[in-house]
């Protein structure tokens, strides 16, 4: 995970990758409010597929950064289950 710091060394965003299954999500987290985090991920197939190769944008949210990433992972699993079946 990469981190970007502001001038006063406050964390303003993280980047990471969720690569578990047929799809990969490259995501970025942000904290728009002190009690709210979001994780926005661009989801692409891990391997080239036919009509299912369209990139998708998914969003997870939570009260902590970890909760937002877990929510994004859950949404990724739901999309993967719908597209792979």
N, C-alpha and C positions, 0 to 999 in steps of 0.2 A: 504494500500500500504506500503510495506517495503522499506527502503532506505539503501544503502551501501555507506559509506563515505570513501574517501581515507585518507591518513595520514594528508593532509593539509585541511581536512574537505570539500573538493569539492565533490559534488554528482557525483557518477560514474554510478549508475544504480538504478532502481526502479523495484519492482515486484508488480503485482496486478492481479485481477481476474475480468473478465467480465462474469457475470452470468445472462443473460437475454434471455430467450427462451429455445429451445430444446438443445442448445449446450453451453458449458462453455469454455472460453479461459483463461488459466493461462499464463500471459504475463510478459515480462521483457522489460524495455526501456533502451536505450543507446544513447549517443550522440557522434557519430564517428567524427563529424566535428562541429565547433561552430555554423553553420547555418543549421544543419541537425540532426533530431532525428529519431530513428527507434523503433518500438514496435514489438517484435517477440512473437507470442502466439502459445501454443500447445492447439489445440481444440479437445475436446472430447464430446460425448453426455452427457447431464445432466442425462439421464436415459439410461440404457442398451438397445441397439437396435440390430437388427440382423446384416445384412451385412453393415450397416452404422456406425458401431462402431469403424472403423479404425481411430486412431488419425491423425490429420492433422496439419501441420505447416503453419501458416499464418503470413504475415509481413505487417505492416502499416508504412508509413513514412510521415514526414512533417517538416516544419521549426521550430516547437515547439514540446515539449513533448506532449502537449494536442492534437495537430494536428495529431501526429503519432498514438496516442491511438484512436482518432476518425476515422482515416483511417482504423485501425485494426477492429474497431467495424463495419464499413461499409462492409469490406471484410467478416467478420463473418456473417453478415446478408445476404449477397449474397450467401455464401456457405449454410447457413441454408435454405434459400428459395429454392435452387436447390435440396437439399437432402430431405427435408421434403415433397415437392410436389410430 
